[in-house]
Amino acid sequence: MKAEIRRIVRKIMMLSALVVCLVALSSGHSAAGASLPGFCCSVNCDDMLYECYEQCGDPASGACIFFCERRYDRCVTVPCNPDC
């Protein structure tokens, strides 16, 4: 009985983490679209990466970490937007 409860709790926690990452992905996507062609020039990409990791929680899901790394890659490769 305890093993079943643990398995259910683990599944609920994983589902919650995925939902949080999806929400972060959708809100991050709309914010990035508003500042095209890139992030504000005042943004420090390394600081943004570590803040994103912190928002993923502990333990962080692979999806959230992947999102942070894709966002970081975009930050360092796309020219910044001086209009911010």
N, C-alpha and C positions, 0 to 999 in steps of 0.2 A: 504494500500500500504506500509506504514512504517513497519508494522508487518511482511509482507512478506520479505522485504529487510533485516530486522533484523534476521529473521529465516535463510535466505540464507547466510548472513555473519557469523552467528553462525556455520552453517554447514561447511562453508569453513574454519573457524578457527579450528574446531574440526578435520577436515580432514588434515589440515596442521600439527597439533600437532601429529596426528597419524603417518604421514609420517616421521616427525622428530624423533619420538621414534623408528620407524622401522629402520631408518638409524643408530641411536645410538645403537640399538640392534645388527645390523649386524656388525658394526665396533667394538663394544665391544666384540662380540663373536670371531672375528678373532684375536683380541689382546689377549684375554684370552687363545685361543688355542695355540698361539705362546709361552706362558710362562708356559705351563704345566710342572709339576703337580700343580702349584699354582701361585699366584701373587708373585712379587718380595718381598723378605724378608724386604726390606726397605719401603714397602708400609704400611701406617697407614690406616687400614680399616675404621676407623671413619672419617678421613679426606676425604678419597675417597668417602664415602657415601654422605657427605655434598656437595662436589664438584659436584657429580652426580645430587643431588637434585637441585643445582643452575643451572645446564645445562638444566634441565627440563623446565625452564621458569616459568612465573607467569601468569595465574594459571597453575600449573603442571597437566598433564593428569595422570589418574590412571595407564595407561600402562607404562609411564616413571617412575613413582614412584615404580611400581612393579619391573621393570627392575633393578632399583638402589638397591632395597632391596634384590633381588635374587643375585646380584653381591656382595653385602655386606655379605650375608650368605655364599657364596662360599669363600670369602676372609677369613672369620674367621674360617671356618671348614676345608678347604683344606690346607695341609702343604705348606709353602711358598717355592719358588724356589730360592735357594742360588746362582744359576748361573747367575742371572740378574746383 
